[in-house]
Each structure stands twice: as structure tokens, then as C-alpha cells.
């Protein structure tokens, strides 16, 4: 059987390897010639994961039996479109995929189905020409506000604006540089703590596998960048029923029939606000974190479903998050901007107590860029502990051993 995997970045590596281990012929589509997943694939194509028609041609060329992506938003729509074009196995429709990858349609679904979310408005590029009218519209929102592309992820092109005295038009022009669309979204900033919910849906019924805290690094005027994912969330027990109710409402509203979902929420006291919904496994190494804490091999289930094989999900149905006593964290590696002389091996870090895995996204990196979005992160640690205090200690100890050296012999890793 042949499977087309959309994207050849670090987040797809695990799925590519797992697919090949199953005896599948893997075709990887990615517009980057040096995407690491291409080296592992049986065939590689220089086509963007956004290019629906281009990937339909690849599917026709190879006569594929399945198509999917892992950890990235926009290719979810491409995968659904390609699957529909050839009658291939799919867990969601292209309509659902559009709602879950385009923030304009996503917000409309929220509003039409009473899903708690921040107030918003849409701004077209031509609207920037009339500053008076634009500012009048923006003044209807409560500040601070957040400006986002409607079709991007990883905090790219996202800005937090405190008042109309800021250079709003300049920020918006920068946001437009990160979108293919002719409009962007502006929404009220949600105050509170950010959490993520990972679940599997089967027959429109969601089974929550993991709720994590999502600590953020302050990089204003850009929006906060996730520093990691901590399991379990401090809100797991106190807010579980409310979270479950919102997740069920989301699954019904978006008509998510089957597959993984990943939801970002803000907790403010007893209130929940939904930031975004994605019909995919999370892109922050959830493909490793979920099996570690739940014992459920979500990647294996996802691959099997993507090629039309029947899957026994009894383990998912019988899983009880509230009885889970595991503690684990994905901790992202970030560094100070500058030229890199040496990226030192993580072999010794991987041998430290509690460290399950670790990796650099680009071991041969020559320069660290300023930290403005998630694409600037350098790698990650996956660590487990006996309890929260033990987990925090092991994460700190392991992180302090990570070394990226500059020309002066100084460690460029930021200890945040």
C-alpha cells in the first residue's frame, strides 16, 4: 500500500518511520528540498502541503491508498480534499477540515453554536487604507486585541496590541505577510491560563486523552510562545466536566466524525474560552506525550485509520483520564540570537533520570534567530517524573545540560 504524507518536517518524522515499519510505501510532499522526512521516504515530491491540485496530481501519479498529515494545520484541508478526490479513507469531510483550518470559518462555527470564544472582527487588506474607519471598528473591541492570519499556525504573524495608539496598521501589514488570504482576524485577548485538550473522536463521540498546561514565553508584541506542555493540567479535576461539555459541543458543531482533535482553551476562574480547534494530533510532540502518559499509541491508530484498516479503540473507550497518575512534560529548547559554532550532542541528556527523549530540530543549525514564533524553537525534551515537584526538578536538571555554543564558548541556550 502507498501513503502520501503531507509535510516532511520534524513533526512528521515519527509517522514516516512508523508507516515504513508497517511496510507501506511512503511518498512525502514538501516544498522544502531539504525537509528531513524526504530522506526517509521512498519517494519525495517538491510540492507545497497547501497545494491541493499539486497533491491531487501526486496522488494520481503514485496511485496512493491513503493520505494524511501529522502535527500541522493547513495540510489537514489538503489531505481531506485529496482523499475526497479519489474516494480514499478519511475521518473528516473537507468542509469540517476547512472550518478547522480557517480561523474565519472557525469563529463562525463558534458563534453559531454557542461555543465560548472571544469577540472578533475581520479586516481586509483594503481596509488598512482608511485608518479612521478601521480604528472606529476596532474601538468596538476590548483591548488588548490579537491580530492573526486566518490560515497559519505556530504564532507566525500574530501580534498583541494594547491600544489604538500602537502602530496598528504596521502590525496588520506584517500579519498579511503570513497569509494567502485577503483578510485577517482581530479578536479580543483572552486573559487567563492556557491549556490544551487532546482527544480521539469515534462516531462523533470524543474521548479525552490528555489535558495539559501550556506555559508561555512572553515575546511581546508577538503573542506568547509555548514553553512546553505539562501533564496533567492543574485544571484537570476542577474543570473536567466543563471541558468535556465544551469538547462535546465542538465535535458536534464541527461534525468531527472520527480522528484526533487538539483544542486550545483559556481558563479564567470558572470560565473557559476556546482559542482554536484542530483536527489533528498536536504539533508539540503530542504524538510522543500521549502514548507516554496514556499508554495509547495514537499514531498507530491514526495511520491505520488513514489507510482504511479497521481499528479496535476499546483501549481508548476504557481509558480514564481522571485515574491517570502520570506526570510528564514536553519542554522546548530556545536560545539567544547569534551565530552558532557547535551544537553539542544530547546523548548524555537522554541518559539523565526521567528523560524519555530529546532532540534538536536542526542539529547543523548555523544561526539562532530572535524568538518571535514557534518556528524559532530549537528542539525539545520529553521528561517524566513521580510527581509535579519531581518532574520540575528533572526538567530543570536536564535542560541545564543542553549546550549550543557560540564563537566565544558561551552557551546560547536560554534558561527560562
C-alpha positions in Angstrom: 0.0 0.0 0.0 1.1 3.6 -0.7 0.5 6.5 1.6 1.1 10.2 0.9 2.3 12.1 3.9 1.9 15.9 3.7 5.0 17.5 5.1 8.5 16.3 5.7 9.4 18.3 8.8 10.5 17.1 12.2 6.9 16.6 13.3 6.3 14.1 10.5 9.4 12.0 11.1 7.8 9.6 13.6 4.8 9.0 11.3 7.1 8.4 8.3 9.1 5.9 10.2 6.1 4.1 11.6 4.5 3.9 8.2 7.5 2.4 6.6 7.8 -0.1 9.5 4.3 -1.2 8.6 5.5 -2.0 5.1 3.8 1.0 3.5 5.4 2.8 0.6 5.8 6.4 1.7 5.6 9.5 -0.5 6.4 12.8 1.1 5.2 16.1 -0.3 7.0 19.2 0.9 8.1 22.4 -0.8 11.4 22.4 1.0 14.2 20.5 -0.7 16.0 19.7 2.5 13.0 18.6 4.6 14.4 15.8 6.8 11.4 13.5 6.2 12.3 13.3 2.5 15.5 11.4 3.3 13.4 8.7 5.0 10.6 8.5 2.3 10.5 6.1 -0.6 9.6 9.0 -2.9 9.7 12.7 -2.3 7.9 15.5 -4.2 8.7 19.2 -4.3 5.1 20.3 -3.7 3.7 22.6 -1.0 1.3 21.0 1.5 -1.0 23.9 0.8 -1.2 23.0 -2.9 -4.4 20.9 -3.2 -4.2 20.4 -7.0 -0.5 19.6 -6.9 -1.1 16.9 -4.3 -4.0 15.5 -6.2 -1.6 15.1 -9.1 0.9 13.3 -6.8 -1.9 11.0 -5.6 -2.8 10.2 -9.2 0.9 9.6 -10.1 1.5 7.1 -7.4 -2.0 5.6 -7.1 -2.0 6.1 -3.3 -4.2 4.2 -0.8 -4.2 6.9 1.9 -3.2 10.5 2.7 -2.6 12.3 6.0 -0.5 14.8 7.9 0.7 14.9 11.5 1.1 18.0 13.7 0.4 20.8 11.2 -2.9 22.6 10.5 -3.2 23.6 6.8 -2.4 20.2 5.3 -5.4 18.8 7.1 -7.6 20.5 4.4 -5.3 19.4 1.6 -5.5 15.8 2.9 -9.3 15.9 3.1 -9.5 17.3 -0.5 -7.1 14.7 -1.9 -9.0 11.9 -0.1 -12.3 13.0 -1.4 -11.0 13.4 -5.0 -10.1 9.7 -5.1 -12.6 8.2 -2.6 -9.8 7.3 -0.2 -10.3 6.7 3.6 -10.9 9.9 5.5 -12.1 10.7 9.1 -13.5 14.1 8.4 -15.0 15.9 5.4 -13.3 18.7 3.5 -16.0 21.0 4.9 -15.0 20.1 8.5 -11.3 20.5 7.5 -12.0 24.0 6.2 -13.7 25.0 9.4 -10.8 23.7 11.5 -8.0 25.3 9.4 -9.5 28.7 8.6 -10.0 30.9 11.6 -12.7 32.9 9.9 -15.0 29.9 9.4 -13.9 28.5 12.8 -15.1 31.6 14.6 -18.4 31.5 12.7 -18.9 27.9 13.9 -18.1 29.1 17.5 -20.7 31.9 17.3 -23.4 29.8 15.6 -23.1 27.0 18.2 -22.6 29.0 21.4 -19.1 27.8 21.9 -17.4 30.2 24.3 -14.8 32.3 22.5 -13.6 35.9 22.3 -15.3 38.6 20.2 -13.7 39.3 16.9 -13.9 41.1 13.6 -12.4 40.5 10.1 -10.1 43.1 8.4 -9.4 43.1 4.7 -6.2 44.5 3.3 -8.0 47.3 1.6 -9.4 48.3 5.0 -5.9 49.5 6.0 -6.2 52.4 3.6 -9.0 54.1 5.7 -7.4 54.4 9.1 -10.3 56.4 10.5 -12.9 53.8 9.7 -10.6 50.9 10.7 -10.0 52.5 14.2 -13.7 53.1 14.6 -14.4 49.4 14.0 -11.5 48.3 16.3 -12.7 50.6 19.1 -15.8 48.3 19.5 -13.5 45.6 20.8 -12.0 45.5 24.3 -8.2 45.9 24.3 -5.7 44.3 24.3 -6.5 42.7 20.9 -4.8 40.0 19.0 -4.1 40.1 15.2 -3.8 36.8 13.4 -3.6 35.3 9.9 -6.6 33.1 9.3 -4.6 30.3 7.7 -1.4 29.9 9.7 -0.1 28.3 12.9 2.8 28.4 15.3 2.2 32.1 16.3 3.5 33.3 12.9 2.4 36.8 12.1 0.5 37.1 15.4 0.6 40.3 17.5 -0.8 41.6 20.7 -1.9 45.2 20.6 -2.7 47.2 23.7 -4.3 50.3 22.3 -5.1 52.3 19.2 -2.0 54.4 20.0 0.1 51.4 18.9 1.1 51.2 15.2 -1.9 49.0 14.4 -1.6 49.3 10.6 2.1 48.3 10.6 1.3 45.2 12.7 -1.5 44.3 10.4 0.7 44.6 7.3 3.1 42.2 8.9 0.3 39.8 9.6 -0.8 39.9 6.0 2.7 38.8 5.1 1.9 35.4 6.7 -1.3 34.6 4.9 -2.5 33.7 1.4 -5.9 35.2 2.2 -7.1 38.8 1.6 -8.3 39.2 5.2 -7.0 38.7 8.7 -8.8 38.2 12.0 -8.7 40.5 15.0 -10.0 39.2 18.3 -10.1 40.3 22.0 -7.2 38.9 24.0 -8.3 36.1 26.4 -7.0 36.6 29.9 -6.1 33.5 31.9 -4.1 30.3 31.8 -3.8 28.4 28.5 -4.5 24.6 28.4 -4.7 22.1 25.6 -7.0 19.2 25.2 -6.1 16.1 23.1 -8.8 13.7 22.3 -9.8 10.9 19.9 -13.3 11.0 18.3 -15.2 8.0 17.1 -18.7 8.1 15.8 -19.0 11.8 16.9 -18.1 10.9 20.5 -14.9 12.4 21.9 -12.7 10.6 24.4 -10.4 12.9 26.2 -6.9 11.5 26.4 -4.9 14.4 27.8 -5.3 17.9 29.3 -2.1 19.8 29.6 -0.9 23.2 30.9 0.7 25.4 28.2 3.1 27.8 29.8 4.0 30.7 27.5 7.2 32.8 26.9 6.5 36.5 26.8 7.8 37.8 23.4 5.6 40.9 23.0 4.5 42.5 20.8 4.2 38.9 19.4 1.8 36.6 21.2 3.3 34.3 23.8 5.2 31.2 22.5 4.5 27.9 24.2 7.4 26.9 26.5 6.1 23.3 26.7 3.2 21.0 27.7 2.8 19.9 31.3 0.7 16.8 32.1 -1.6 16.7 34.0 -3.0 20.2 33.8 -3.7 21.8 37.2 -7.3 22.3 35.9 -7.9 18.6 35.0 -10.0 17.7 38.1 -11.6 21.1 38.9 -12.7 21.8 35.3 -13.0 18.4 33.8 -16.8 18.4 33.4 -16.9 21.9 31.8 -14.0 20.9 29.5 -15.8 17.7 28.5 -19.0 19.6 27.8 -17.2 22.1 25.6 -15.4 19.4 23.7 -18.6 17.5 23.0 -20.2 20.7 21.7 -17.2 21.3 19.4 -17.3 17.8 18.0 -21.0 18.1 17.2 -20.7 21.7 15.8 -17.8 20.8 13.5 -19.2 17.4 12.6 -16.0 15.6 13.5 -16.9 12.0 12.9 -13.6 10.4 13.7 -9.9 11.0 14.4 -7.7 13.1 16.6 -8.6 16.6 17.8 -6.5 19.2 19.5 -8.1 22.2 21.3 -6.6 25.3 22.8 -8.6 26.8 25.7 -8.1 29.7 28.2 -9.1 29.1 31.8 -10.2 32.3 33.7 -11.7 31.4 37.0 -14.7 29.2 36.3 -14.9 30.3 32.7 -13.5 28.6 29.6 -12.8 30.3 26.2 -11.9 28.3 23.2 -9.0 29.7 21.2 -8.6 27.3 18.3 -9.7 23.8 17.2 -7.6 21.4 15.1 -8.5 18.1 13.6 -5.0 16.6 14.1 -2.6 15.3 16.7 -0.9 18.3 18.4 2.3 19.7 16.9 4.1 19.9 20.3 5.2 16.3 20.4 1.8 15.1 21.5 2.5 12.0 19.3 5.1 11.1 22.0 3.5 12.6 25.1 0.1 10.9 24.6 1.4 7.4 24.5 3.8 8.1 27.4 1.0 9.2 29.8 -1.9 7.2 28.5 -0.4 4.0 27.0 -2.4 4.7 23.8 -0.5 4.6 20.6 -2.4 7.3 18.9 0.0 7.5 15.9 -0.5 3.8 15.1 -4.3 4.2 15.3 -4.2 7.3 13.1 -2.1 5.6 10.4 -4.3 2.5 10.4 -7.5 4.6 10.0 -5.9 6.7 7.3 -5.4 3.7 5.1 -8.8 2.2 5.7 -7.9 -0.5 8.1 -10.3 -1.3 11.0 -9.1 -0.3 14.4 -10.0 -1.6 17.8 -10.4 1.5 20.0 -11.5 -0.3 23.1 -8.4 0.9 24.9 -9.4 4.5 24.1 -13.0 3.9 25.3 -11.9 2.3 28.5 -9.2 4.9 29.3 -10.0 7.1 32.4 -8.1 10.4 32.4 -9.1 11.1 36.0 -7.5 7.9 37.2 -4.2 8.7 35.5 -1.3 9.2 37.9 1.4 10.0 35.4 3.5 13.2 35.3 5.3 14.3 32.2 6.4 17.4 30.2 7.5 18.4 26.8 10.0 21.2 27.3 11.0 23.3 24.3 14.7 24.4 23.8 15.1 28.1 23.0 18.3 30.1 22.5 19.8 33.6 22.3 20.1 35.0 18.8 23.5 34.8 17.2 26.0 32.6 15.2 26.4 29.0 16.3 29.8 27.4 16.5 28.8 24.0 17.9 25.6 22.1 18.7 26.6 19.5 21.3 25.2 16.0 21.4 22.1 15.3 23.5 23.3 11.7 24.2 24.2 12.4 27.8 21.0 14.3 28.3 19.0 11.3 27.1 20.6 9.2 29.8 19.6 11.5 32.7 16.9 10.4 35.2 13.4 10.9 33.8 14.4 11.9 30.3 12.4 9.8 27.8 13.6 11.6 24.6 15.3 14.7 23.4 16.2 16.2 20.0 17.3 19.2 18.0 15.2 20.2 15.0 18.3 21.2 13.1 21.4 19.7 14.6 23.5 21.6 12.0 22.0 25.0 12.7 24.4 27.9 12.0 22.5 30.8 13.4 19.7 31.3 16.0 17.0 33.7 15.1 15.3 36.1 17.5 12.4 34.3 19.3 9.3 35.6 17.7 7.2 32.5 17.0 7.3 28.7 17.4 9.4 28.1 14.3 12.3 29.7 16.3 12.4 26.9 18.8 15.5 24.7 18.6 14.4 21.3 20.0 12.7 19.6 22.9 13.0 17.4 25.9 10.4 14.8 26.9 10.6 14.1 30.6 8.6 12.1 33.2 8.5 12.3 37.0 7.0 10.7 40.0 5.0 13.9 40.9 4.9 17.5 39.8 7.8 18.6 42.0 10.0 15.7 40.9 9.1 16.4 37.2 10.0 20.1 37.5 13.3 19.2 39.1 14.2 16.7 36.4 13.2 19.1 33.6 15.5 21.8 35.0 18.4 19.5 35.5 18.2 18.1 32.0 17.6 21.5 30.4 20.8 22.9 32.1 22.8 20.2 30.3 21.7 21.3 26.8 24.5 23.1 25.1 24.6 25.2 21.9 28.0 27.0 21.8 28.8 30.4 20.2 32.2 31.7 19.0 33.1 32.9 22.5 32.5 29.5 24.0 29.3 30.6 25.7 26.2 28.5 25.9 23.4 30.1 23.8 20.6 28.1 25.4 18.1 30.4 27.3 17.2 29.1 30.7 13.6 30.3 31.0 
